Structures are given as C-alpha cells and as structure tokens.
Amino acid sequence: MYICLIRPPTITTVGAVGEDTAPPIGVAYLASAVREAGHSVSVIDALGDGIEIYERISSLDTGMRHGMANADIIARIPKGSDVIAVTTMFSLEWPFTRDLINDIGAEFPNAKLIAGGEHITALPDYALEDCHALDICCLGEGELTIVALLDALSNKTPLDEVPGLYFRKDGGITQTLPQSRNRDFNSLAWPAWDLIPIETYLSSGAMTGVNFGRSMPIIASRGCPYECTFCSNPVMWGRLWRIRPVEAVIEEMEHYIKLYNVTNFDFYDLTAIVKRKWIIEFCNALIEKGLNITWQLPSGTRSEALDKTVTDLLNQSGCRYINYAPESGSEATLKRIKKKVDKENMAFSMRAGVSSDLNIKANIVLGFPGERPKERYETLYYIVRMSMIGINDVSVFPFSPYPGSELFESSRKSGGIQLCDDYFISLSQYTDPTYTQSYCETLTARQLRIWCLFSMAVFYGTSFLRYPTRFFRLMYSVWKMMPNTKLGDALVRIRKKSAAIKKSPNLARPRTDQA
C-alpha cells in the first residue's frame, strides 16, 4: 500500500504561551513503522513546510491558523495514494482538521481516509459522524494499528479483525477490539526524521523547553502509571509505563548529534522520571560520554525521585530545565482530581533543584469542578512558596475538560459540555489564560481569568522582588530574542505572533457546525 501521512496546521492565539511549532514526533514514529513493515510512505508536514505562514481565524479573537493552506496541502498529496492519514492530536484544532479531511476526500474519493491521535481516540464516533469524508479512526498508540490496517487493506481481509479501529460499515459505525499496548517501546524503529523537514525546526529555534540552540525531540518512555482526572493519558497511552534502556536512548542522541549537529534535546515523555535508578544511570552515562549537549524535561514531571543527589547529577549531565506539575496547592483539590503528589516533598525537590542551579517551572490549574474559594487561596499560598523557594517560572491556566479525561466524561454526561465547534474552539484557554470558560460552580469566566492572571502576577512580582537581577536578565533576553526562561520564551513568542497577525489580514473560512 502507499500511504500519505499528514500533520495538519496548528491553531494558536497571540496570547498562547505554549509552543505550537514542535516537530511531529508521533508522525515520524508512524512513518518509520509503516516503512519498516514494507509499505510505501510519504509525509506532509503542513506546519514544518509552512512555518512562516499564518492566517487569521474569524471565530477566535487573535486566533491564528499556523501552517500551509488546505489547497497547498492537497496539491502535495501523491496522486497514487491508497491511504491518506491525518493526525489529530488536539481537540482545539478539530473543526479545522475536519474541514481539511473533507477537502481531501473531495479530491481523493478513491483513497481511504484515516485519522488518529488523542482527539480521535477520545471521540471516534463523534469524529465519524462530524466528518463525512472520514472512513476509519485509529485509536491509541498507532504503530501496531496502522501496520495491521494497511496489511488488511492490502490483503483485502475484513477490518473487523484489526484491533483498535472505529469504521463505517453497513450504514453504521463498527468498533473492533482494543489494540494491545506495545510493551516493548524500545522495539520501535527510530522516528523517520528524514521524511520530516526537521532542519526547519532545528534552525528556527522551535522547542518545547527554553532555547539552547538546535533542539531535537526525543522520547525515553511512554505511558503514565497515574490516573489524574483531568488528563487524557489513560485513554491514549495507558497506565502501563515503559522505559527504554539507557544505552538505547543515548545511542539515538549520539546519532542525532552526528547527523543534525544537535546541541539540545527536549524529552517529550509524559512522565519522564519515575524510577530513580534509571535517571541516575542515565545522568552518569551522559557524564561519562561527555557529549557536550544540554537537555530538558519540558513536560510536567514527578518529584519523588528528585532529591539533591539526583538534581546535582541532572545539572552535571547537562540538564538545564525541568517542569514540575503540582497542579494545585490544595490537598482537597489534589484528592478530588486524583493527583497523587506530596506538596511538601515537591517543595523539597524544587528547593534541591534550585540549589543545583536548574531552571525550574511549575504548572498550576485553577477552576477545577468543585473547587472552593478556600482551596484557591491555598493554591495561591503555594504559588508564593514556590516563588520564595526560587523556581524561575509558573504557568497558571484555567481548567479545560479535555476529551478523553475523566472530568470531560463526567461533564459531558451531566450536560455541561455540548460537542460542537464552539466547545472545541473554547479549548484555546488550555494555553492562553486570557481566554476563559469556567467549569467551576464558584467562579464566573471573568473571575477565573482574573484569578489566573493575578496568581501569575503575584508569583513574578514576588520573584522579581526577591531576585531583582532576574527582571533585567528577562528584559535583555526578550530584547535579544534569545529567552532563557519560559516567561521570556512566552514573551518572545507573543511578540513574534503579534507581528505575524498584523501581516495576516486574510480570514480563515467561516466555521460550519455539523454536529
């Protein structure tokens, strides 16, 4: 079979502090698995090949579609493609990705159109109902499923026998058995970066951490053993946590250093540090190798394994940035969202990281369902504590009930969520605290927005008073467009997007709700 994999444009806002130009490591893994199985594959990275292209979105103030136009994407699809697969990771982007899939279907009526990713895994039946051109949904980890699906299509065997699918059949929607997890993550071939415009990302400074030069994404583990109610991991990746051998990870890093002249690695792991023994072995191996690189843990990580011994090793091995995820400073909130974290242990770990000269950020979420005013003040107090400890950055975002999470399902069942384009667009608040929709009974949307912005102001105000040189270093790094903290990175990104939106007068075509 000949399959074309498509990474669609991203959707962002001027005020969004999250990076939307990260290289598509999931697509690169899929392409590698398909190629290794003997099928022909091409990749269209609409973002990587359109990294300078922005288009304003009429339905979202300061919203922008980032990447190639649909017509340009379709023009690149090989005419002989048997299968066209579109990755759909973020629900915020669904209305625009749906339009892209429908446009592709109009041009390629004989090709099988497939979609996969976190959004599809969470809402496969809705995706098929909402997108008339879509034929098949692949759920969860895609490597095993996509290869089995291509084999079935090639051999013309029934799709009912392929695990992990939702597809159209006899005028309805059929679901197959769940796909088993790949327990040996290390057995997968390395991502097919040769099919991705990786140099565009490396030379543009695109990264999920802070800027340390030519930054390459890499994954050492998959899955997460925890069950936070706001997270979609249990549906997409599962609670089975799998870690690759240290030597295998370092071998891949050495390969990229030689091939792409990489100077920094961003680890995209959901939960990078679970086993203390593994991280110590990894750090010692990096020190022994003397690779002269930096590396970062930009995703929220655990603190149980991070004492002073480990944080010193992190620094010595080149780790410069780490992101903690306490989520809340309230014990009652943490218990309600099933966030199994010890606040005091995390504060102890942060203090160790600061003394080891690590650049540290923390993630906080406000406005969880059932959150009481007292709990918000407890979280604000914890934010002040983190500032006094000396961590560098904090993000305080309003709660978003993301598809695939337990809180999303409960809100949907209670009628608090109606699936439609407006709901998906509202998820822009996930990385933009200026856009808020409250799902908390004790907060209006305006109050929640004020709480988020005020909490960050308190953190940075306290931090700059306690460490005045940080403010001047921040201003200098933003002026030079070379940020060394997440706040600086966010300000530089907002500055770039503000300039881009002024040069992008064209509006994206109007939304059309099909639900």
C-alpha positions in Angstrom: 0.0 0.0 0.0 1.0 3.6 -0.5 0.1 5.8 2.5 0.5 9.6 2.9 0.7 10.8 6.4 -0.4 14.4 7.1 0.4 16.6 10.0 -2.2 19.5 9.7 -1.6 23.1 10.6 -1.8 24.1 14.2 -4.2 26.6 15.9 -2.8 29.2 18.2 -3.6 32.6 19.7 -1.4 35.6 20.2 -1.6 35.1 24.0 -1.0 31.4 24.0 2.2 30.6 25.9 2.5 27.0 24.7 4.8 26.2 21.7 2.8 25.1 18.7 5.7 24.5 16.3 7.1 21.4 17.9 8.4 18.7 15.4 5.7 15.9 14.9 7.5 13.0 16.6 4.3 10.9 16.6 4.0 11.1 12.8 7.7 10.4 12.5 7.3 7.2 14.6 4.3 6.1 12.5 6.2 6.7 9.2 9.1 4.6 10.5 6.8 1.7 11.5 5.0 1.8 8.1 8.2 1.8 6.1 9.7 -0.9 8.2 6.6 -3.1 7.5 7.3 -2.8 3.8 4.7 -0.2 2.8 5.5 3.0 0.9 5.1 6.2 2.9 5.3 9.9 2.4 4.8 12.7 4.9 3.3 16.2 4.5 4.1 18.4 7.5 1.9 21.4 6.9 3.4 23.2 9.8 7.1 22.5 9.1 6.7 23.4 5.5 4.6 26.4 6.3 6.3 27.6 9.5 6.2 31.3 8.4 2.5 31.1 7.2 -0.2 32.5 9.5 -3.9 33.0 8.7 -6.3 34.8 11.0 -9.3 33.0 12.3 -12.6 34.9 12.3 -14.1 32.8 15.1 -11.4 33.4 17.6 -10.1 36.8 18.6 -6.3 37.0 17.9 -6.6 33.4 16.8 -4.3 32.1 14.0 -4.0 29.1 11.8 -0.3 28.3 11.6 0.8 26.4 8.5 0.1 25.6 4.9 -3.3 26.3 3.3 -5.6 23.3 2.6 -5.2 23.7 -1.2 -1.4 23.6 -0.9 -1.5 20.5 1.3 -3.8 18.7 -1.1 -1.6 19.6 -4.0 1.3 17.8 -2.4 -0.5 14.5 -1.8 0.8 11.9 -4.2 -1.8 11.0 -6.8 -1.4 7.3 -6.3 -2.0 7.3 -2.6 -4.1 4.3 -1.4 -4.5 5.6 2.1 -4.3 9.2 3.5 -3.9 9.5 7.2 -4.3 12.7 9.2 -3.0 13.1 12.8 -5.4 14.9 15.1 -3.8 15.4 18.5 -5.5 18.5 19.9 -9.3 18.9 20.1 -8.9 22.6 19.7 -7.9 22.0 16.1 -10.7 19.6 15.2 -13.0 22.0 13.3 -10.2 23.0 11.0 -8.8 19.5 10.6 -12.3 18.2 9.9 -12.5 20.7 7.0 -9.1 19.6 5.7 -10.2 15.9 5.7 -13.4 16.8 3.9 -11.4 18.8 1.3 -9.0 15.8 0.8 -12.0 13.5 0.4 -13.4 15.6 -2.4 -10.1 15.4 -4.3 -9.3 11.8 -3.5 -12.6 10.0 -3.5 -11.0 6.5 -4.0 -8.4 6.8 -1.2 -9.2 5.5 2.3 -9.1 8.5 4.7 -7.9 7.7 8.2 -7.4 9.8 11.3 -5.7 9.1 14.6 -4.3 10.8 17.7 -5.6 11.9 21.1 -8.7 13.7 19.8 -9.7 10.8 17.6 -9.0 8.3 20.4 -11.3 10.2 22.8 -14.1 10.8 20.3 -14.0 8.3 17.4 -17.8 8.0 17.0 -18.2 11.8 17.0 -15.4 12.2 14.5 -17.0 9.8 12.1 -20.4 11.5 12.5 -19.0 15.0 12.2 -16.7 14.4 9.2 -18.4 12.8 6.3 -15.2 12.1 4.3 -13.5 10.2 7.2 -13.5 6.4 6.8 -11.5 5.0 9.7 -10.4 6.1 13.1 -7.3 4.5 14.7 -7.2 4.6 18.5 -4.4 4.9 20.9 -0.7 4.1 20.1 -0.7 4.0 16.3 2.3 1.9 15.2 0.8 -1.6 15.6 -2.7 -0.5 14.5 -1.6 1.4 11.3 0.6 -1.5 10.1 -2.2 -4.1 10.8 -4.7 -1.9 9.0 -2.5 -1.4 5.9 -1.9 -5.2 5.8 -5.6 -5.8 6.0 -6.4 -3.3 3.2 -3.6 -4.7 1.1 -4.8 -8.3 1.5 -8.4 -7.3 1.3 -9.2 -9.0 4.7 -12.1 -7.8 6.9 -11.3 -4.7 9.0 -13.3 -6.3 11.9 -10.2 -8.4 12.6 -7.9 -5.3 13.1 -7.8 -4.2 16.8 -8.1 -0.5 17.7 -10.5 0.7 15.0 -13.8 2.6 14.5 -15.0 2.5 10.9 -18.1 2.8 8.8 -19.9 -0.4 7.9 -23.4 -1.2 6.6 -24.6 2.3 7.2 -23.4 2.4 10.8 -20.2 2.6 12.8 -18.3 -0.6 13.9 -15.9 -0.8 16.7 -13.2 -3.5 16.9 -11.5 -4.9 20.0 -8.9 -2.6 21.7 -5.3 -2.8 20.4 -2.9 -4.3 22.9 -0.2 -1.9 24.2 3.3 -2.3 22.8 5.0 -3.4 26.0 8.5 -3.2 24.4 8.7 0.5 23.5 12.3 0.1 22.6 11.4 -2.3 19.8 10.1 0.5 17.7 12.3 1.9 15.0 13.6 5.4 15.5 11.4 8.2 14.1 11.7 8.7 10.3 13.0 12.3 10.6 14.3 12.1 7.0 10.7 12.4 5.9 10.1 15.5 8.1 11.5 19.0 7.4 13.5 18.6 10.6 16.1 21.2 9.6 13.4 23.9 9.5 12.6 23.2 13.2 16.3 23.0 14.2 17.3 26.2 12.5 14.2 28.2 13.6 14.6 27.5 17.3 11.4 25.6 17.7 11.3 23.8 21.0 9.1 23.0 24.0 11.7 24.0 26.6 13.8 27.1 26.6 16.2 28.0 23.9 19.5 26.1 23.9 20.2 26.1 20.2 19.4 23.3 17.8 16.8 21.4 19.8 15.8 17.8 18.9 12.7 16.0 20.4 13.3 12.6 21.9 11.2 10.1 24.0 12.6 7.7 26.6 9.3 6.4 27.9 5.6 6.1 27.1 2.6 5.9 29.3 2.0 7.1 32.8 1.1 5.0 35.9 -1.1 7.7 37.4 -4.8 8.5 36.9 -5.3 12.2 37.1 -8.9 13.0 36.3 -8.0 16.0 34.0 -5.6 14.0 31.8 -6.4 12.0 28.6 -3.3 9.8 29.0 -5.2 6.7 30.3 -7.2 6.5 27.1 -4.5 7.4 24.6 -1.3 5.9 26.1 -2.5 3.8 29.0 -1.2 3.5 32.6 1.5 1.0 31.5 4.7 2.9 31.9 7.5 1.7 29.7 11.1 3.0 29.7 13.8 2.4 27.2 17.3 1.1 28.2 19.7 4.0 29.0 22.1 2.9 26.3 19.4 2.9 23.6 18.4 6.4 24.4 22.0 7.7 24.4 22.7 5.8 21.1 19.8 7.7 19.5 21.1 11.0 20.9 24.6 10.4 19.6 23.1 9.6 16.1 21.3 13.0 16.0 24.3 14.9 17.2 26.4 13.5 14.3 23.6 13.7 11.7 22.0 17.0 12.6 24.5 18.8 14.7 22.1 18.9 17.6 23.1 20.9 20.7 20.0 20.3 22.9 17.4 17.5 23.5 13.8 18.1 24.6 12.3 15.0 26.2 8.6 14.7 25.2 7.9 12.0 27.8 4.6 12.3 29.7 6.2 11.2 32.9 10.0 11.2 32.4 11.2 10.4 35.9 9.6 7.6 37.7 12.5 5.3 38.5 15.3 6.9 40.5 17.7 4.2 39.5 17.1 4.8 35.8 17.6 8.6 35.9 20.8 8.2 37.9 22.2 5.7 35.4 21.2 8.0 32.5 22.9 11.0 34.0 26.1 9.1 34.8 26.2 7.7 31.3 25.8 11.2 29.8 28.6 12.5 32.0 30.9 9.6 31.1 30.1 10.1 27.3 31.0 13.8 27.5 28.6 14.7 24.7 28.7 18.4 25.4 25.0 18.9 25.0 22.1 20.2 27.1 18.8 18.5 27.7 15.4 19.4 29.1 12.3 18.0 30.7 9.6 20.4 29.5 6.6 18.2 30.3 5.4 18.1 33.9 7.3 15.5 35.8 7.1 13.9 39.2 9.3 14.8 42.2 9.6 11.6 44.2 12.9 10.6 42.6 14.4 14.2 42.6 16.4 14.8 45.7 19.7 16.8 45.9 21.8 13.8 44.8 19.7 13.5 41.6 19.3 17.2 40.9 23.1 17.6 41.1 23.5 14.8 38.6 20.9 16.4 36.3 23.0 19.6 36.2 26.3 17.8 35.8 24.9 15.8 32.9 23.7 18.9 31.0 20.0 19.1 32.2 19.1 22.8 32.3 15.4 23.0 32.5 12.7 20.9 34.3 9.0 21.3 34.7 7.1 20.2 37.8 3.4 19.6 37.8 1.9 20.2 41.3 -1.4 21.4 39.6 -2.8 22.7 42.9 -1.7 23.8 46.3 -4.9 22.5 48.0 -4.9 19.0 49.5 -8.7 18.8 48.9 -8.3 19.6 45.2 -5.4 17.2 44.7 -7.5 14.4 46.3 -10.5 15.2 44.1 -8.5 15.2 40.9 -6.6 12.1 41.9 -3.3 13.8 41.7 -1.1 11.6 43.9 1.5 14.1 44.8 3.0 15.2 48.1 3.2 19.0 48.2 5.9 19.1 50.8 8.0 16.6 49.0 7.6 18.6 45.8 8.7 21.8 47.5 11.7 19.9 49.0 12.6 18.7 45.5 12.2 22.2 44.0 14.5 23.6 46.6 17.1 20.9 45.7 16.7 21.8 42.0 17.2 25.5 42.7 20.3 24.8 44.8 21.6 22.6 41.9 21.2 25.6 39.5 18.4 24.1 37.5 15.9 26.3 35.6 12.6 25.2 37.1 9.0 25.9 36.1 5.7 24.7 37.7 2.2 24.1 36.3 -0.9 25.2 38.2 -4.5 24.8 37.2 -7.4 26.8 38.7 -11.1 26.4 38.4 -11.5 22.6 38.7 -15.1 21.5 39.2 -16.0 21.6 42.9 -13.1 23.9 43.7 -13.9 26.1 46.7 -12.6 29.7 47.4 -10.5 28.4 50.3 -8.8 25.9 48.0 -7.8 28.7 45.6 -6.2 30.7 48.4 -4.3 27.6 49.4 -3.0 27.3 45.9 -2.1 31.0 45.8 -0.1 30.5 49.0 1.7 27.6 47.4 2.5 29.7 44.4 4.1 32.3 46.7 6.0 29.5 48.4 7.4 28.3 45.1 8.4 31.9 44.3 10.2 32.2 47.6 11.9 28.8 47.0 13.4 30.4 43.9 11.9 28.5 41.0 12.0 30.5 37.7 8.6 30.3 36.2 5.0 29.3 36.8 2.0 28.8 34.4 -1.5 29.2 35.9 -4.1 28.1 33.5 -7.9 27.7 33.8 -9.2 24.2 33.9 -10.3 22.8 30.5 -12.3 19.5 30.3 -10.2 17.8 27.7 -11.7 15.0 25.7 -10.5 11.6 26.9 -10.2 12.7 30.5 -12.4 11.5 33.4 -13.6 15.1 34.1 -14.6 15.6 30.5 -16.7 12.4 30.6 -18.5 13.5 33.8 -19.1 17.0 32.5 -20.5 15.6 29.2 -22.8 13.2 31.0 -24.1 16.0 33.2 -24.9 18.2 30.2 -22.1 20.7 31.0 -20.5 20.1 27.6 -22.2 20.0 24.2 -19.9 18.8 21.5 -19.8 21.4 18.7 -17.2 23.8 17.1 -17.7 26.4 19.8 -16.7 23.9 22.5 -13.6 22.8 20.7 -12.6 26.4 20.0 -13.0 27.2 23.7 -10.2 24.8 24.5 -7.8 27.6 23.4 -7.8 28.5 27.1 -5.6 25.4 27.6 -2.5 27.6 26.9 -4.0 31.1 26.8 -5.2 32.4 30.2 -6.8 35.4 28.6 -9.5 33.1 27.1 -11.6 31.5 29.8 -14.7 29.4 30.2 -15.4 28.4 33.7 -16.5 24.8 34.7 -16.3 25.7 38.4 -19.5 26.3 40.2 -18.0 29.1 42.4 -16.3 31.1 39.6 -17.5 33.0 36.6 -15.3 33.0 33.5 -14.2 36.6 34.2 -13.4 35.8 37.8 -11.4 32.7 36.7 -9.4 34.8 34.2 -8.6 37.4 36.9 -7.5 34.6 39.3 -5.2 33.1 36.8 -3.6 36.4 35.7 -3.4 37.7 39.3 -1.8 34.4 40.5 1.0 34.7 37.9 1.4 38.4 38.7 1.9 37.5 42.4 4.4 34.9 41.5 6.5 37.0 39.3 6.2 40.1 41.4 7.5 38.2 44.4 10.2 36.5 42.4 11.5 39.8 40.9 11.5 41.5 44.4 13.4 38.6 45.8 15.7 38.2 42.8 15.8 41.6 41.1 18.5 40.6 38.6 16.0 38.2 37.1 13.9 41.0 35.8 16.8 42.7 34.0 18.0 39.4 32.5 14.5 38.7 31.3 14.2 42.1 29.6 17.6 41.6 28.0 16.8 38.1 26.7 13.5 39.3 25.2 15.2 42.3 23.6 17.8 39.9 22.1 15.0 37.4 21.1 17.0 34.7 23.0 15.0 33.7 26.0 16.4 31.6 28.8 13.3 31.2 30.9 9.7 30.2 30.0 8.4 33.6 30.7 11.0 35.1 28.3 10.1 32.4 25.8 6.4 33.2 26.0 7.0 37.0 25.7 9.2 36.4 22.6 6.6 34.1 21.1 3.8 36.6 21.7 6.0 39.3 20.2 6.5 37.2 17.0 2.9 36.2 16.7 1.7 39.8 17.2 3.9 40.9 14.3 2.7 37.9 12.2 -1.0 38.6 12.8 -0.6 42.2 11.6 0.7 40.8 8.3 -2.1 38.2 8.0 -5.3 40.1 7.0 -7.0 37.1 5.4 -9.6 35.3 7.5 -9.9 31.6 7.6 -13.2 30.4 6.1 -16.2 30.5 8.4 -16.8 27.6 10.7 -19.7 25.3 9.8 -21.1 23.3 12.7 -22.0 19.8 11.5 -22.9 18.3 14.8 
